[in-house]
Amino acid sequence: MARSPARPRKKNKSSSKRSPSRSSGNRRRGSRKSKRKSNRRWLVRLLALGLLFSLIAVLYLFYLDYRVTSRFEGKRWAVPARVYGRPLELYPGAPITTAQLVAELDRLGYRKVRHPDQVASWSRNRNRFLVRSRPFRFWDTQQPDHYLDLRFKGERLDSVKNIQGRDLPLVRLEAPEIGSIY
């Protein structure tokens, strides 16, 4: 059986389906590779940009450090700065115990004596304290020295009077120094 040369050869359906899919498959693979390369390029560019900004930020920080150091290098504190705590405010009904008052007076450097004749001294007779305070400058006004008669009832300050017996609504003792900066 010889075939005639004039008749064209029939194409197999399965082979015709394969060849376009193979060519399109090659295209897909090629496009995937190009997408991967494109993604890698963007990633490399993004990392390079991040490193560049980081380098600029570090250089700027060194520049700022130099400026601040050179500006303030010669300007040291001529007089030491002192840091104070809160002043003790005494008023009738204040929630302070006798032990807390004794601790505060010790912290301020007050001396316990029999009878307080000098400033920064105090005496105690059970729930009654006689305190001779120091004069000091508070933020809003100058505080004079006081000769105080303090009486306690339980865990509270019951009365605050001066030595003449006049009631005082509020008395401040100076703030303790808690630190200094040289």
PyMOL commands that place a pseudoatom at each C-alpha (Angstrom):
pseudoatom trace, name=CA, resn=MET, resi=1, chain=A, elem=C, hetatm=0, pos=[0.000, 0.000, 0.000]
pseudoatom trace, name=CA, resn=ALA, resi=2, chain=A, elem=C, hetatm=0, pos=[1.575, 2.951, -1.182]
pseudoatom trace, name=CA, resn=ARG, resi=3, chain=A, elem=C, hetatm=0, pos=[0.426, 6.332, -0.275]
pseudoatom trace, name=CA, resn=SER, resi=4, chain=A, elem=C, hetatm=0, pos=[-0.176, 8.860, -2.806]
pseudoatom trace, name=CA, resn=PRO, resi=5, chain=A, elem=C, hetatm=0, pos=[2.018, 11.905, -2.607]
pseudoatom trace, name=CA, resn=ALA, resi=6, chain=A, elem=C, hetatm=0, pos=[-0.784, 14.246, -3.517]
pseudoatom trace, name=CA, resn=ARG, resi=7, chain=A, elem=C, hetatm=0, pos=[-2.797, 13.660, -0.460]
pseudoatom trace, name=CA, resn=PRO, resi=8, chain=A, elem=C, hetatm=0, pos=[-1.834, 15.720, 2.529]
pseudoatom trace, name=CA, resn=ARG, resi=9, chain=A, elem=C, hetatm=0, pos=[-1.100, 14.018, 5.683]
pseudoatom trace, name=CA, resn=LYS, resi=10, chain=A, elem=C, hetatm=0, pos=[-3.711, 14.197, 8.444]
pseudoatom trace, name=CA, resn=LYS, resi=11, chain=A, elem=C, hetatm=0, pos=[-2.642, 15.839, 11.582]
pseudoatom trace, name=CA, resn=ASN, resi=12, chain=A, elem=C, hetatm=0, pos=[-3.241, 13.996, 14.778]
pseudoatom trace, name=CA, resn=LYS, resi=13, chain=A, elem=C, hetatm=0, pos=[-5.625, 15.884, 17.062]
pseudoatom trace, name=CA, resn=SER, resi=14, chain=A, elem=C, hetatm=0, pos=[-3.625, 15.086, 20.137]
pseudoatom trace, name=CA, resn=SER, resi=15, chain=A, elem=C, hetatm=0, pos=[-0.393, 16.300, 18.594]
pseudoatom trace, name=CA, resn=SER, resi=16, chain=A, elem=C, hetatm=0, pos=[-2.033, 19.537, 17.470]
pseudoatom trace, name=CA, resn=LYS, resi=17, chain=A, elem=C, hetatm=0, pos=[-3.233, 20.127, 21.002]
pseudoatom trace, name=CA, resn=ARG, resi=18, chain=A, elem=C, hetatm=0, pos=[0.167, 19.461, 22.446]
pseudoatom trace, name=CA, resn=SER, resi=19, chain=A, elem=C, hetatm=0, pos=[2.222, 21.747, 20.364]
pseudoatom trace, name=CA, resn=PRO, resi=20, chain=A, elem=C, hetatm=0, pos=[0.344, 24.958, 21.242]
pseudoatom trace, name=CA, resn=SER, resi=21, chain=A, elem=C, hetatm=0, pos=[0.288, 24.001, 24.904]
pseudoatom trace, name=CA, resn=ARG, resi=22, chain=A, elem=C, hetatm=0, pos=[3.969, 23.272, 24.847]
pseudoatom trace, name=CA, resn=SER, resi=23, chain=A, elem=C, hetatm=0, pos=[4.728, 26.576, 23.297]
pseudoatom trace, name=CA, resn=SER, resi=24, chain=A, elem=C, hetatm=0, pos=[2.415, 28.396, 25.721]
pseudoatom trace, name=CA, resn=GLY, resi=25, chain=A, elem=C, hetatm=0, pos=[3.929, 26.400, 28.612]
pseudoatom trace, name=CA, resn=ASN, resi=26, chain=A, elem=C, hetatm=0, pos=[7.329, 27.602, 27.578]
pseudoatom trace, name=CA, resn=ARG, resi=27, chain=A, elem=C, hetatm=0, pos=[5.987, 31.119, 27.535]
pseudoatom trace, name=CA, resn=ARG, resi=28, chain=A, elem=C, hetatm=0, pos=[4.546, 30.708, 31.023]
pseudoatom trace, name=CA, resn=ARG, resi=29, chain=A, elem=C, hetatm=0, pos=[7.790, 29.380, 32.365]
pseudoatom trace, name=CA, resn=GLY, resi=30, chain=A, elem=C, hetatm=0, pos=[9.646, 32.188, 30.745]
pseudoatom trace, name=CA, resn=SER, resi=31, chain=A, elem=C, hetatm=0, pos=[7.244, 34.748, 32.149]
pseudoatom trace, name=CA, resn=ARG, resi=32, chain=A, elem=C, hetatm=0, pos=[7.568, 33.195, 35.627]
pseudoatom trace, name=CA, resn=LYS, resi=33, chain=A, elem=C, hetatm=0, pos=[11.315, 33.472, 35.427]
pseudoatom trace, name=CA, resn=SER, resi=34, chain=A, elem=C, hetatm=0, pos=[11.091, 37.072, 34.326]
pseudoatom trace, name=CA, resn=LYS, resi=35, chain=A, elem=C, hetatm=0, pos=[8.633, 37.809, 37.165]
pseudoatom trace, name=CA, resn=ARG, resi=36, chain=A, elem=C, hetatm=0, pos=[11.032, 36.234, 39.663]
pseudoatom trace, name=CA, resn=LYS, resi=37, chain=A, elem=C, hetatm=0, pos=[13.904, 38.265, 38.272]
pseudoatom trace, name=CA, resn=SER, resi=38, chain=A, elem=C, hetatm=0, pos=[11.732, 41.379, 38.403]
pseudoatom trace, name=CA, resn=ASN, resi=39, chain=A, elem=C, hetatm=0, pos=[10.749, 40.691, 42.028]
pseudoatom trace, name=CA, resn=ARG, resi=40, chain=A, elem=C, hetatm=0, pos=[14.386, 40.088, 42.957]
pseudoatom trace, name=CA, resn=ARG, resi=41, chain=A, elem=C, hetatm=0, pos=[15.392, 43.335, 41.290]
pseudoatom trace, name=CA, resn=TRP, resi=42, chain=A, elem=C, hetatm=0, pos=[12.777, 45.258, 43.281]
pseudoatom trace, name=CA, resn=LEU, resi=43, chain=A, elem=C, hetatm=0, pos=[13.848, 43.556, 46.484]
pseudoatom trace, name=CA, resn=VAL, resi=44, chain=A, elem=C, hetatm=0, pos=[17.509, 44.387, 45.838]
pseudoatom trace, name=CA, resn=ARG, resi=45, chain=A, elem=C, hetatm=0, pos=[16.587, 47.978, 44.998]
pseudoatom trace, name=CA, resn=LEU, resi=46, chain=A, elem=C, hetatm=0, pos=[14.462, 48.275, 48.148]
pseudoatom trace, name=CA, resn=LEU, resi=47, chain=A, elem=C, hetatm=0, pos=[17.256, 46.885, 50.336]
pseudoatom trace, name=CA, resn=ALA, resi=48, chain=A, elem=C, hetatm=0, pos=[19.789, 49.210, 48.721]
pseudoatom trace, name=CA, resn=LEU, resi=49, chain=A, elem=C, hetatm=0, pos=[17.474, 52.176, 49.304]
pseudoatom trace, name=CA, resn=GLY, resi=50, chain=A, elem=C, hetatm=0, pos=[16.961, 51.146, 52.954]
pseudoatom trace, name=CA, resn=LEU, resi=51, chain=A, elem=C, hetatm=0, pos=[20.720, 50.866, 53.471]
pseudoatom trace, name=CA, resn=LEU, resi=52, chain=A, elem=C, hetatm=0, pos=[21.220, 54.257, 51.883]
pseudoatom trace, name=CA, resn=PHE, resi=53, chain=A, elem=C, hetatm=0, pos=[18.652, 55.896, 54.189]
pseudoatom trace, name=CA, resn=SER, resi=54, chain=A, elem=C, hetatm=0, pos=[20.169, 54.116, 57.193]
pseudoatom trace, name=CA, resn=LEU, resi=55, chain=A, elem=C, hetatm=0, pos=[23.614, 55.391, 56.273]
pseudoatom trace, name=CA, resn=ILE, resi=56, chain=A, elem=C, hetatm=0, pos=[22.275, 58.930, 55.888]
pseudoatom trace, name=CA, resn=ALA, resi=57, chain=A, elem=C, hetatm=0, pos=[20.519, 58.700, 59.282]
pseudoatom trace, name=CA, resn=VAL, resi=58, chain=A, elem=C, hetatm=0, pos=[23.687, 57.463, 61.019]
pseudoatom trace, name=CA, resn=LEU, resi=59, chain=A, elem=C, hetatm=0, pos=[25.756, 60.231, 59.468]
pseudoatom trace, name=CA, resn=TYR, resi=60, chain=A, elem=C, hetatm=0, pos=[23.157, 62.804, 60.560]
pseudoatom trace, name=CA, resn=LEU, resi=61, chain=A, elem=C, hetatm=0, pos=[23.243, 61.468, 64.124]
pseudoatom trace, name=CA, resn=PHE, resi=62, chain=A, elem=C, hetatm=0, pos=[27.038, 61.777, 64.199]
pseudoatom trace, name=CA, resn=TYR, resi=63, chain=A, elem=C, hetatm=0, pos=[26.701, 65.331, 62.926]
pseudoatom trace, name=CA, resn=LEU, resi=64, chain=A, elem=C, hetatm=0, pos=[24.153, 66.184, 65.659]
pseudoatom trace, name=CA, resn=ASP, resi=65, chain=A, elem=C, hetatm=0, pos=[26.354, 64.619, 68.322]
pseudoatom trace, name=CA, resn=TYR, resi=66, chain=A, elem=C, hetatm=0, pos=[29.282, 66.716, 67.146]
pseudoatom trace, name=CA, resn=ARG, resi=67, chain=A, elem=C, hetatm=0, pos=[27.214, 69.924, 67.163]
pseudoatom trace, name=CA, resn=VAL, resi=68, chain=A, elem=C, hetatm=0, pos=[25.765, 69.367, 70.631]
pseudoatom trace, name=CA, resn=THR, resi=69, chain=A, elem=C, hetatm=0, pos=[29.091, 68.305, 72.121]
pseudoatom trace, name=CA, resn=SER, resi=70, chain=A, elem=C, hetatm=0, pos=[30.987, 71.232, 70.641]
pseudoatom trace, name=CA, resn=ARG, resi=71, chain=A, elem=C, hetatm=0, pos=[28.341, 73.744, 71.729]
pseudoatom trace, name=CA, resn=PHE, resi=72, chain=A, elem=C, hetatm=0, pos=[28.050, 72.594, 75.348]
pseudoatom trace, name=CA, resn=GLU, resi=73, chain=A, elem=C, hetatm=0, pos=[31.566, 71.300, 75.986]
pseudoatom trace, name=CA, resn=GLY, resi=74, chain=A, elem=C, hetatm=0, pos=[32.813, 74.430, 77.711]
pseudoatom trace, name=CA, resn=LYS, resi=75, chain=A, elem=C, hetatm=0, pos=[29.603, 75.225, 79.535]
pseudoatom trace, name=CA, resn=ARG, resi=76, chain=A, elem=C, hetatm=0, pos=[29.770, 73.283, 82.775]
pseudoatom trace, name=CA, resn=TRP, resi=77, chain=A, elem=C, hetatm=0, pos=[27.783, 74.069, 85.882]
pseudoatom trace, name=CA, resn=ALA, resi=78, chain=A, elem=C, hetatm=0, pos=[29.640, 76.826, 87.742]
pseudoatom trace, name=CA, resn=VAL, resi=79, chain=A, elem=C, hetatm=0, pos=[27.443, 76.323, 90.806]
pseudoatom trace, name=CA, resn=PRO, resi=80, chain=A, elem=C, hetatm=0, pos=[26.092, 72.864, 91.579]
pseudoatom trace, name=CA, resn=ALA, resi=81, chain=A, elem=C, hetatm=0, pos=[22.393, 72.405, 91.007]
pseudoatom trace, name=CA, resn=ARG, resi=82, chain=A, elem=C, hetatm=0, pos=[20.435, 70.984, 93.915]
pseudoatom trace, name=CA, resn=VAL, resi=83, chain=A, elem=C, hetatm=0, pos=[17.418, 68.734, 93.689]
pseudoatom trace, name=CA, resn=TYR, resi=84, chain=A, elem=C, hetatm=0, pos=[14.796, 68.953, 96.412]
pseudoatom trace, name=CA, resn=GLY, resi=85, chain=A, elem=C, hetatm=0, pos=[11.910, 66.717, 97.408]
pseudoatom trace, name=CA, resn=ARG, resi=86, chain=A, elem=C, hetatm=0, pos=[8.479, 67.951, 98.380]
pseudoatom trace, name=CA, resn=PRO, resi=87, chain=A, elem=C, hetatm=0, pos=[8.096, 70.161, 101.442]
pseudoatom trace, name=CA, resn=LEU, resi=88, chain=A, elem=C, hetatm=0, pos=[6.194, 68.745, 104.395]
pseudoatom trace, name=CA, resn=GLU, resi=89, chain=A, elem=C, hetatm=0, pos=[2.864, 70.513, 104.767]
pseudoatom trace, name=CA, resn=LEU, resi=90, chain=A, elem=C, hetatm=0, pos=[1.353, 70.417, 108.232]
pseudoatom trace, name=CA, resn=TYR, resi=91, chain=A, elem=C, hetatm=0, pos=[-2.313, 71.244, 108.780]
pseudoatom trace, name=CA, resn=PRO, resi=92, chain=A, elem=C, hetatm=0, pos=[-5.031, 70.052, 111.152]
pseudoatom trace, name=CA, resn=GLY, resi=93, chain=A, elem=C, hetatm=0, pos=[-6.269, 66.658, 109.967]
pseudoatom trace, name=CA, resn=ALA, resi=94, chain=A, elem=C, hetatm=0, pos=[-3.118, 65.844, 107.959]
pseudoatom trace, name=CA, resn=PRO, resi=95, chain=A, elem=C, hetatm=0, pos=[-2.651, 62.067, 107.607]
pseudoatom trace, name=CA, resn=ILE, resi=96, chain=A, elem=C, hetatm=0, pos=[0.759, 61.841, 109.292]
pseudoatom trace, name=CA, resn=THR, resi=97, chain=A, elem=C, hetatm=0, pos=[1.812, 59.738, 112.252]
pseudoatom trace, name=CA, resn=THR, resi=98, chain=A, elem=C, hetatm=0, pos=[4.234, 60.692, 115.014]
pseudoatom trace, name=CA, resn=ALA, resi=99, chain=A, elem=C, hetatm=0, pos=[6.781, 58.204, 113.624]
pseudoatom trace, name=CA, resn=GLN, resi=100, chain=A, elem=C, hetatm=0, pos=[6.543, 59.804, 110.166]
pseudoatom trace, name=CA, resn=LEU, resi=101, chain=A, elem=C, hetatm=0, pos=[7.034, 63.287, 111.653]
pseudoatom trace, name=CA, resn=VAL, resi=102, chain=A, elem=C, hetatm=0, pos=[10.104, 62.117, 113.613]
pseudoatom trace, name=CA, resn=ALA, resi=103, chain=A, elem=C, hetatm=0, pos=[11.542, 60.516, 110.439]
pseudoatom trace, name=CA, resn=GLU, resi=104, chain=A, elem=C, hetatm=0, pos=[10.920, 63.716, 108.432]
pseudoatom trace, name=CA, resn=LEU, resi=105, chain=A, elem=C, hetatm=0, pos=[12.533, 65.900, 111.105]
pseudoatom trace, name=CA, resn=ASP, resi=106, chain=A, elem=C, hetatm=0, pos=[15.567, 63.586, 111.184]
pseudoatom trace, name=CA, resn=ARG, resi=107, chain=A, elem=C, hetatm=0, pos=[15.786, 63.713, 107.371]
pseudoatom trace, name=CA, resn=LEU, resi=108, chain=A, elem=C, hetatm=0, pos=[15.790, 67.513, 107.512]
pseudoatom trace, name=CA, resn=GLY, resi=109, chain=A, elem=C, hetatm=0, pos=[18.585, 67.504, 110.082]
pseudoatom trace, name=CA, resn=TYR, resi=110, chain=A, elem=C, hetatm=0, pos=[16.561, 68.814, 113.021]
pseudoatom trace, name=CA, resn=ARG, resi=111, chain=A, elem=C, hetatm=0, pos=[17.997, 68.069, 116.465]
pseudoatom trace, name=CA, resn=LYS, resi=112, chain=A, elem=C, hetatm=0, pos=[15.982, 66.498, 119.265]
pseudoatom trace, name=CA, resn=VAL, resi=113, chain=A, elem=C, hetatm=0, pos=[16.441, 68.581, 122.430]
pseudoatom trace, name=CA, resn=ARG, resi=114, chain=A, elem=C, hetatm=0, pos=[14.720, 69.053, 125.762]
pseudoatom trace, name=CA, resn=HIS, resi=115, chain=A, elem=C, hetatm=0, pos=[13.376, 72.467, 124.889]
pseudoatom trace, name=CA, resn=PRO, resi=116, chain=A, elem=C, hetatm=0, pos=[13.722, 73.884, 121.325]
pseudoatom trace, name=CA, resn=ASP, resi=117, chain=A, elem=C, hetatm=0, pos=[15.320, 77.311, 121.773]
pseudoatom trace, name=CA, resn=GLN, resi=118, chain=A, elem=C, hetatm=0, pos=[17.209, 77.339, 118.464]
pseudoatom trace, name=CA, resn=VAL, resi=119, chain=A, elem=C, hetatm=0, pos=[16.026, 76.872, 114.892]
pseudoatom trace, name=CA, resn=ALA, resi=120, chain=A, elem=C, hetatm=0, pos=[16.026, 73.321, 113.495]
pseudoatom trace, name=CA, resn=SER, resi=121, chain=A, elem=C, hetatm=0, pos=[15.309, 71.709, 116.862]
pseudoatom trace, name=CA, resn=TRP, resi=122, chain=A, elem=C, hetatm=0, pos=[12.359, 69.842, 118.349]
pseudoatom trace, name=CA, resn=SER, resi=123, chain=A, elem=C, hetatm=0, pos=[11.105, 68.126, 121.477]
pseudoatom trace, name=CA, resn=ARG, resi=124, chain=A, elem=C, hetatm=0, pos=[8.396, 65.555, 122.169]
pseudoatom trace, name=CA, resn=ASN, resi=125, chain=A, elem=C, hetatm=0, pos=[6.098, 64.826, 125.078]
pseudoatom trace, name=CA, resn=ARG, resi=126, chain=A, elem=C, hetatm=0, pos=[3.912, 61.838, 124.069]
pseudoatom trace, name=CA, resn=ASN, resi=127, chain=A, elem=C, hetatm=0, pos=[1.550, 63.199, 121.355]
pseudoatom trace, name=CA, resn=ARG, resi=128, chain=A, elem=C, hetatm=0, pos=[2.755, 66.799, 121.600]
pseudoatom trace, name=CA, resn=PHE, resi=129, chain=A, elem=C, hetatm=0, pos=[5.668, 68.152, 119.582]
pseudoatom trace, name=CA, resn=LEU, resi=130, chain=A, elem=C, hetatm=0, pos=[7.367, 71.522, 119.931]
pseudoatom trace, name=CA, resn=VAL, resi=131, chain=A, elem=C, hetatm=0, pos=[9.206, 72.340, 116.701]
pseudoatom trace, name=CA, resn=ARG, resi=132, chain=A, elem=C, hetatm=0, pos=[11.373, 75.345, 115.888]
pseudoatom trace, name=CA, resn=SER, resi=133, chain=A, elem=C, hetatm=0, pos=[11.492, 75.463, 112.058]
pseudoatom trace, name=CA, resn=ARG, resi=134, chain=A, elem=C, hetatm=0, pos=[14.055, 77.097, 109.784]
pseudoatom trace, name=CA, resn=PRO, resi=135, chain=A, elem=C, hetatm=0, pos=[13.240, 79.998, 107.487]
pseudoatom trace, name=CA, resn=PHE, resi=136, chain=A, elem=C, hetatm=0, pos=[13.433, 79.029, 103.810]
pseudoatom trace, name=CA, resn=ARG, resi=137, chain=A, elem=C, hetatm=0, pos=[12.404, 80.191, 100.364]
pseudoatom trace, name=CA, resn=PHE, resi=138, chain=A, elem=C, hetatm=0, pos=[9.471, 78.335, 98.865]
pseudoatom trace, name=CA, resn=TRP, resi=139, chain=A, elem=C, hetatm=0, pos=[8.506, 78.725, 95.198]
pseudoatom trace, name=CA, resn=ASP, resi=140, chain=A, elem=C, hetatm=0, pos=[5.740, 81.219, 95.918]
pseudoatom trace, name=CA, resn=THR, resi=141, chain=A, elem=C, hetatm=0, pos=[7.014, 83.092, 98.983]
pseudoatom trace, name=CA, resn=GLN, resi=142, chain=A, elem=C, hetatm=0, pos=[9.598, 83.319, 101.722]
pseudoatom trace, name=CA, resn=GLN, resi=143, chain=A, elem=C, hetatm=0, pos=[8.644, 81.102, 104.664]
pseudoatom trace, name=CA, resn=PRO, resi=144, chain=A, elem=C, hetatm=0, pos=[9.610, 82.510, 108.057]
pseudoatom trace, name=CA, resn=ASP, resi=145, chain=A, elem=C, hetatm=0, pos=[10.789, 80.389, 110.951]
pseudoatom trace, name=CA, resn=HIS, resi=146, chain=A, elem=C, hetatm=0, pos=[8.014, 79.140, 113.232]
pseudoatom trace, name=CA, resn=TYR, resi=147, chain=A, elem=C, hetatm=0, pos=[7.805, 77.980, 116.798]
pseudoatom trace, name=CA, resn=LEU, resi=148, chain=A, elem=C, hetatm=0, pos=[5.143, 75.279, 116.483]
pseudoatom trace, name=CA, resn=ASP, resi=149, chain=A, elem=C, hetatm=0, pos=[3.008, 73.349, 118.923]
pseudoatom trace, name=CA, resn=LEU, resi=150, chain=A, elem=C, hetatm=0, pos=[1.823, 70.176, 117.120]
pseudoatom trace, name=CA, resn=ARG, resi=151, chain=A, elem=C, hetatm=0, pos=[-0.643, 67.781, 118.743]
pseudoatom trace, name=CA, resn=PHE, resi=152, chain=A, elem=C, hetatm=0, pos=[-1.587, 64.359, 117.416]
pseudoatom trace, name=CA, resn=LYS, resi=153, chain=A, elem=C, hetatm=0, pos=[-4.723, 62.316, 117.907]
pseudoatom trace, name=CA, resn=GLY, resi=154, chain=A, elem=C, hetatm=0, pos=[-4.355, 58.746, 116.653]
pseudoatom trace, name=CA, resn=GLU, resi=155, chain=A, elem=C, hetatm=0, pos=[-2.901, 58.628, 113.130]
pseudoatom trace, name=CA, resn=ARG, resi=156, chain=A, elem=C, hetatm=0, pos=[-3.640, 62.284, 112.333]
pseudoatom trace, name=CA, resn=LEU, resi=157, chain=A, elem=C, hetatm=0, pos=[-2.367, 65.703, 113.213]
pseudoatom trace, name=CA, resn=ASP, resi=158, chain=A, elem=C, hetatm=0, pos=[-5.023, 67.183, 115.461]
pseudoatom trace, name=CA, resn=SER, resi=159, chain=A, elem=C, hetatm=0, pos=[-3.874, 70.798, 115.835]
pseudoatom trace, name=CA, resn=VAL, resi=160, chain=A, elem=C, hetatm=0, pos=[-1.212, 73.160, 114.536]
pseudoatom trace, name=CA, resn=LYS, resi=161, chain=A, elem=C, hetatm=0, pos=[-0.592, 76.240, 116.686]
pseudoatom trace, name=CA, resn=ASN, resi=162, chain=A, elem=C, hetatm=0, pos=[2.162, 78.715, 117.192]
pseudoatom trace, name=CA, resn=ILE, resi=163, chain=A, elem=C, hetatm=0, pos=[3.694, 78.995, 120.650]
pseudoatom trace, name=CA, resn=GLN, resi=164, chain=A, elem=C, hetatm=0, pos=[1.277, 81.819, 121.579]
pseudoatom trace, name=CA, resn=GLY, resi=165, chain=A, elem=C, hetatm=0, pos=[-1.633, 79.389, 121.033]
pseudoatom trace, name=CA, resn=ARG, resi=166, chain=A, elem=C, hetatm=0, pos=[-2.952, 80.873, 117.768]
pseudoatom trace, name=CA, resn=ASP, resi=167, chain=A, elem=C, hetatm=0, pos=[-4.248, 78.266, 115.277]
pseudoatom trace, name=CA, resn=LEU, resi=168, chain=A, elem=C, hetatm=0, pos=[-2.298, 78.046, 112.015]
pseudoatom trace, name=CA, resn=PRO, resi=169, chain=A, elem=C, hetatm=0, pos=[-4.165, 76.695, 108.968]
pseudoatom trace, name=CA, resn=LEU, resi=170, chain=A, elem=C, hetatm=0, pos=[-1.019, 75.538, 107.116]
pseudoatom trace, name=CA, resn=VAL, resi=171, chain=A, elem=C, hetatm=0, pos=[2.687, 75.374, 107.924]
pseudoatom trace, name=CA, resn=ARG, resi=172, chain=A, elem=C, hetatm=0, pos=[5.406, 74.143, 105.580]
pseudoatom trace, name=CA, resn=LEU, resi=173, chain=A, elem=C, hetatm=0, pos=[8.705, 72.663, 106.619]
pseudoatom trace, name=CA, resn=GLU, resi=174, chain=A, elem=C, hetatm=0, pos=[11.520, 73.001, 104.092]
pseudoatom trace, name=CA, resn=ALA, resi=175, chain=A, elem=C, hetatm=0, pos=[11.964, 70.399, 101.401]
pseudoatom trace, name=CA, resn=PRO, resi=176, chain=A, elem=C, hetatm=0, pos=[14.756, 67.868, 101.930]
pseudoatom trace, name=CA, resn=GLU, resi=177, chain=A, elem=C, hetatm=0, pos=[17.673, 67.911, 99.506]
pseudoatom trace, name=CA, resn=ILE, resi=178, chain=A, elem=C, hetatm=0, pos=[17.623, 64.588, 97.687]
pseudoatom trace, name=CA, resn=GLY, resi=179, chain=A, elem=C, hetatm=0, pos=[20.535, 65.127, 95.311]
pseudoatom trace, name=CA, resn=SER, resi=180, chain=A, elem=C, hetatm=0, pos=[22.838, 67.518, 93.542]
pseudoatom trace, name=CA, resn=ILE, resi=181, chain=A, elem=C, hetatm=0, pos=[24.328, 67.791, 90.064]
pseudoatom trace, name=CA, resn=TYR, resi=182, chain=A, elem=C, hetatm=0, pos=[27.895, 69.030, 89.667]
for i in range(1, 182): cmd.bond("trace and resi %d" % i, "trace and resi %d" % (i + 1))
show_as sticks, trace
zoom trace
